[in-house]
Amino acid sequence: MTRKARDLVTASRVKGAVVYNATGDCIGRIQDLSIDKISGQVQHALVAFGGMLGLSNRFHTVPWSLLHYDVAMNGYIVPLDRTEIEATPVYKHHDLPAFGAHVGGPAPAHA
């Protein structure tokens, strides 16, 4: 399978990417991704809102299928406004294992 480099991105480059709504307002940053181990498909972007310098302990999950990368904006566009996203369940750092994160202590040797 041959793909152009510009069609691919590492997860480390996605982390911290800005998320905009359809009108171009910054609504948060991607804190992490939740990836299905079996299919390898990204299921959710964990989007952090508020906090100093965009750092937050509060996350909302956005289905990856809703995000579209916009080259001109150098960020991801989601067809939801901040109010719609804030109406979804809020997760804290300690909730992240439900989305595949390892919280506390050293990371396991395997995924």
Secondary structure, 3 states (H helix, E strand, C coil): CCCCHHHCCCHHHHCCCEEECCCCCEEEEEEEEEECCCCCCEEEEEEECCCHHHCCCEEEEEEHHHCEEECCCCEEECCCCHHHHHCCCCEEHHHHHHHCCCCCCCCCCCC
